[in-house]
């Protein structure tokens, strides 16, 4: 009996030892690189939306005949505003004077008027009419507007969501609306001929969206001297830059009075901007502003030439605003002068130049710098 117990104990011990031998050892990771995975890109900025009218109630609306709220088929909420061009007629409008001013939280460059527009039969519409948005409770004052002649060809039968950029609108001669106090909306249009049957139209979910600007497009980061021309050899300084690995440096040497920075780009740049909403921005380092002559220009061209297809800005108006050291210049395309050939092709820009003088011959070397040349949408 004692022998059997001894054998059982020995068997158990053997099993324990085998299991212990089979147990996987845990070793610390041999990856000592310290590398971390690349974090995901930040999400795109979200649009900011402000409601103008949800079209769930007929209160305050004017149209031809009594405005009706349809409670089926709407695009949002409880219903939509409906109007009819009745048989034998050809005109319809929707008008609302808002009881409280609305701050759109947008600018003429970020703002988009969005709403749903229902059209029963687009083929019957006349290429005429307007959409008007005002801060004067008046369609003809402090207004932006869009002609329906360009919008109607893009419509389909049924619901259409219109997205109208403020920057594409025409502006009333009094300077346009106060976008912090909008209070009037109107759309009016015709059929090309008298309607032979009732034609239903509708509006829903009128709002303003403020669209954040896209990232700037780099024209030149000024980290290398390749392709740059200046007076003497262009130099890349690697300390004191405003972005990247360095900045482009040039010097008006003692006894001289002129400097320029010129680059013809090997590949055309599509700015994706317009003359209305575009900006040229770059950093400009000036050692002593008081020495500069009120003269010179900044030129941006699509013809690889400073005198053709160009927008430009005179330095006479810029120099008085500069300080010693780095200055970030932000130049609206719309504030620049364009050449008589119609100005640049903003989808194919290929030339940058800045040139200037000191008022007198320099009595010591004056070193200037350029960095971070970009184009961007105005905020």
C-alpha positions in Angstrom: 0.0 0.0 0.0 2.8 2.4 0.9 4.4 1.5 -2.4 1.3 2.5 -4.3 1.1 5.9 -2.5 4.7 6.5 -3.2 4.2 5.8 -6.9 1.1 8.1 -7.0 3.1 10.9 -5.4 5.9 10.4 -7.9 3.5 10.4 -10.8 1.9 13.7 -9.7 5.3 15.3 -9.2 6.4 14.2 -12.6 3.3 15.7 -14.2 3.9 19.0 -12.4 7.4 19.2 -13.6 6.4 18.5 -17.2 3.7 21.2 -17.1 6.2 23.7 -15.6 8.7 22.9 -18.3 6.0 23.5 -21.0 5.0 26.8 -19.6 5.8 29.7 -22.0 8.3 32.2 -20.7 7.3 35.8 -20.9 10.2 37.9 -22.2 10.2 41.7 -22.4 9.7 43.0 -26.0 13.0 43.1 -27.9 11.7 46.2 -29.8 13.7 49.0 -28.2 13.3 51.4 -31.1 10.9 53.6 -29.2 9.0 54.3 -32.4 5.3 55.1 -32.1 2.7 54.5 -34.8 1.9 57.6 -36.9 -1.2 59.2 -35.3 -4.2 59.5 -37.6 -4.7 62.8 -39.3 -7.0 65.2 -37.5 -10.6 65.2 -38.6 -11.5 67.9 -41.1 -13.0 71.0 -39.5 -16.8 70.8 -39.2 -19.1 73.2 -40.9 -20.9 75.7 -38.7 -24.6 75.9 -39.5 -27.2 78.6 -38.6 -30.9 78.2 -39.4 -32.7 80.9 -41.3 -36.1 79.2 -41.5 -37.0 75.5 -41.2 -40.2 76.0 -43.3 -42.3 74.1 -40.9 -44.8 76.9 -40.4 -46.4 79.4 -42.9 -46.1 82.3 -40.4 -44.7 85.4 -42.0 -44.3 83.9 -45.5 -45.7 85.7 -48.5 -46.3 83.9 -51.8 -48.8 84.1 -54.7 -51.9 82.9 -53.0 -51.9 81.5 -49.5 -48.7 79.7 -48.5 -49.3 76.1 -47.6 -47.3 73.8 -45.3 -47.2 70.2 -46.7 -46.6 67.6 -44.0 -45.5 64.7 -46.2 -42.4 64.6 -48.5 -40.4 67.2 -46.6 -36.6 67.1 -46.4 -36.4 67.8 -42.7 -38.7 68.6 -39.7 -42.4 68.6 -39.7 -43.2 69.9 -43.2 -42.2 72.2 -46.1 -43.4 75.4 -47.6 -45.4 74.9 -50.8 -46.5 77.3 -53.5 -48.3 76.8 -56.8 -48.3 78.4 -60.2 -51.9 77.8 -61.1 -53.2 77.0 -64.5 -53.1 80.1 -66.7 -50.5 81.9 -64.7 -46.7 82.1 -64.9 -45.2 83.6 -61.8 -44.4 82.5 -58.2 -42.4 84.0 -55.3 -41.6 83.1 -51.7 -40.8 86.0 -49.4 -40.0 86.1 -45.7 -39.0 89.1 -43.5 -37.6 87.4 -40.4 -38.9 88.8 -37.1 -35.5 88.6 -35.5 -32.1 89.4 -37.1 -29.9 86.3 -37.7 -26.1 86.3 -37.2 -24.9 83.9 -39.9 -21.5 83.5 -38.2 -20.1 83.6 -41.7 -18.1 85.9 -44.0 -18.4 86.7 -47.7 -15.7 84.1 -48.2 -16.9 81.3 -45.9 -20.7 81.6 -46.2 -22.9 79.3 -48.1 -26.7 79.7 -48.3 -28.3 76.2 -48.4 -31.9 75.2 -48.9 -34.0 72.6 -50.6 -36.0 73.6 -53.6 -38.8 71.4 -55.1 -39.6 71.8 -58.8 -42.3 69.7 -60.4 -41.1 70.2 -64.0 -37.8 72.1 -64.6 -38.4 72.1 -68.4 -41.3 74.6 -67.9 -39.2 77.3 -66.1 -38.0 80.5 -67.8 -34.3 81.2 -67.4 -35.0 84.2 -65.2 -35.6 85.2 -61.6 -33.4 85.7 -58.5 -32.6 84.6 -55.0 -32.1 87.5 -52.6 -30.8 87.6 -49.1 -30.7 90.9 -47.2 -30.1 92.6 -43.9 -32.4 95.6 -44.7 -35.8 93.9 -44.7 -35.7 94.9 -48.4 -34.8 93.0 -51.5 -33.0 96.0 -53.1 -30.8 97.2 -50.2 -27.9 95.6 -48.3 -28.3 92.5 -50.3 -26.5 89.6 -51.9 -28.2 87.7 -54.7 -27.9 84.9 -57.3 -29.5 84.8 -60.7 -31.7 81.8 -61.4 -30.7 81.8 -65.1 -27.5 80.0 -64.1 -29.1 77.8 -61.5 -32.2 76.5 -63.4 -30.1 74.5 -65.9 -28.6 72.5 -63.0 -31.9 71.5 -61.5 -33.7 68.2 -61.8 -37.4 67.4 -61.3 -38.2 66.9 -57.6 -36.0 68.1 -54.7 -32.7 70.0 -55.3 -30.4 71.1 -52.5 -29.0 74.5 -53.5 -25.6 75.5 -52.1 -24.9 79.1 -53.0 -21.5 80.6 -52.1 -21.7 84.2 -50.8 -18.5 84.9 -52.7 -20.3 84.0 -56.0 -23.2 86.3 -55.3 -23.7 89.8 -56.7 -23.7 92.5 -54.1 -25.9 95.6 -53.9 -24.2 98.9 -54.5 -24.5 100.0 -50.9 -21.8 97.5 -49.9 -24.0 94.5 -49.4 -25.5 93.0 -46.3 -24.5 93.0 -42.6 -24.0 89.2 -42.3 -24.4 89.5 -38.5 -28.0 90.8 -38.9 -29.7 89.1 -41.8 -33.5 89.4 -41.9 -34.9 88.9 -45.5 -35.1 86.0 -48.0 -36.8 86.1 -51.4 -36.9 83.8 -54.4 -39.0 84.6 -57.5 -39.3 83.0 -60.9 -41.6 82.4 -63.9 -42.6 79.6 -66.3 -41.7 80.3 -69.9 -45.4 80.1 -70.8 -48.7 80.3 -69.0 -49.1 77.1 -67.1 -51.4 74.5 -68.7 -51.8 72.7 -65.3 -51.0 73.5 -61.7 -47.2 73.4 -61.0 -46.1 72.8 -57.4 -42.9 74.2 -55.9 -41.5 73.9 -52.4 -38.9 75.2 -50.0 -37.4 73.5 -47.0 -34.6 73.9 -44.4 -33.1 77.3 -45.3 -29.8 77.8 -43.5 -26.3 79.4 -43.7 -23.3 77.2 -43.5 -19.8 78.7 -42.7 -17.3 76.5 -44.5 -13.9 76.4 -43.0 -11.0 77.3 -45.3 -9.0 74.4 -46.9 -5.3 74.1 -46.0 -3.0 76.6 -47.7 -1.3 75.5 -50.9 2.5 75.9 -50.7 4.0 78.0 -53.5 7.5 77.7 -52.1 8.7 76.8 -48.6 12.1 78.6 -49.2 14.0 75.7 -47.7 16.3 75.4 -50.7 17.9 77.9 -53.1 17.2 75.9 -56.2 15.7 78.1 -58.9 15.9 81.4 -57.0 17.5 84.5 -58.4 18.6 87.4 -56.3 21.4 90.0 -56.3 24.4 87.8 -55.7 24.0 84.2 -54.7 20.8 83.3 -52.8 21.5 81.8 -49.4 19.5 79.4 -47.2 19.8 80.4 -43.5 19.0 77.4 -41.3 18.3 79.3 -38.1 15.6 81.8 -37.4 13.2 80.6 -40.0 9.5 80.9 -39.7 8.7 77.4 -41.0 10.5 74.3 -42.3 14.3 73.8 -42.5 15.4 77.3 -43.4 14.6 80.6 -45.2 15.8 82.4 -48.3 18.2 85.2 -47.5 19.5 88.0 -49.7 21.7 91.1 -48.9 21.9 94.7 -50.0 25.6 95.1 -49.5 27.4 98.2 -48.4 27.4 100.8 -51.2 24.4 99.4 -52.9 20.6 100.0 -52.8 18.7 97.2 -54.6 17.5 93.7 -53.9 15.1 91.3 -55.5 13.9 87.7 -55.0 12.7 85.9 -58.2 11.5 82.4 -58.9 10.1 80.7 -61.9 8.4 77.5 -60.8 9.2 74.4 -62.8 5.6 73.1 -62.4 2.4 75.3 -62.7 0.5 75.7 -59.5 -3.3 75.4 -59.4 -4.3 77.8 -56.5 -7.9 76.5 -56.6 -8.9 80.1 -55.8 -10.5 83.1 -57.5 -9.6 86.8 -57.7 -12.4 87.4 -55.1 -11.5 84.9 -52.4 -7.7 84.3 -52.9 -4.7 85.5 -50.8 -1.0 85.4 -51.3 0.8 85.0 -47.9 4.5 84.9 -47.0 7.0 86.0 -44.4 9.3 88.9 -45.1 12.3 89.7 -42.9 13.5 93.3 -42.9 16.5 94.4 -40.8 15.7 98.1 -40.7 12.4 99.3 -42.2 13.5 103.0 -41.9 16.1 102.5 -44.6 13.6 101.4 -47.3 12.4 103.5 -50.2 8.7 103.6 -50.6 8.9 101.8 -53.9 9.0 98.3 -55.4 6.5 95.6 -56.1 5.4 92.0 -55.3 4.4 90.2 -58.5 2.6 86.8 -59.0 2.1 85.6 -62.6 1.0 82.7 -64.7 3.2 83.6 -67.7 6.7 83.1 -66.3 7.0 86.8 -66.8 6.6 89.7 -64.3 4.8 91.9 -66.9 2.2 89.5 -68.3 -0.8 87.7 -66.8 0.1 89.1 -63.4 -1.5 90.3 -60.2 0.8 92.7 -58.2 1.0 94.8 -55.1 2.9 98.0 -54.7 5.3 98.1 -51.7 4.8 101.8 -51.2 1.6 101.0 -49.3 3.0 98.0 -47.5 6.4 99.3 -46.2 4.9 101.8 -43.7 3.1 98.9 -42.0 6.3 96.8 -41.6 8.3 96.4 -38.4 11.9 95.4 -38.1 12.3 91.6 -38.2 9.8 89.1 -39.5 6.5 90.3 -41.0 3.7 88.0 -42.3 2.3 89.7 -45.4 -1.3 88.7 -46.4 -2.2 90.1 -49.8 -5.7 89.8 -51.2 -5.8 89.0 -54.9 -8.7 91.4 -55.2 -6.6 94.3 -53.7 -3.8 93.8 -56.3 -3.4 95.4 -59.7 -3.8 93.1 -62.7 -2.1 93.4 -66.1 -4.1 94.6 -69.1 -4.2 91.1 -70.5 -6.8 90.1 -67.9 -4.4 89.1 -65.1 -3.2 85.7 -64.1 -4.6 82.2 -64.8 -5.0 81.2 -61.1 -5.0 77.5 -62.1 -1.5 77.7 -63.6 0.7 80.1 -61.5 4.4 79.9 -62.1 6.2 83.1 -61.2 7.0 85.1 -58.0 9.0 88.3 -57.7 9.6 90.9 -55.0 11.9 93.9 -55.6 12.8 97.0 -53.6 15.4 99.6 -52.8 16.9 101.4 -49.8 16.3 105.2 -49.9 20.1 105.7 -50.0 23.2 103.6 -50.6 23.6 101.2 -47.7 26.3 102.1 -45.2 26.3 98.5 -43.9 25.1 95.2 -45.2 21.3 94.8 -44.9 20.1 91.2 -44.9 16.5 90.4 -45.9 14.6 87.1 -45.9 11.6 85.3 -47.4 9.9 82.3 -46.0 6.7 80.2 -46.3 5.1 81.4 -49.5 1.5 80.1 -49.7 -1.8 80.8 -51.3 -5.0 80.4 -49.3 -8.7 81.2 -49.3 -9.7 84.4 -47.4 -11.2 83.6 -44.0 
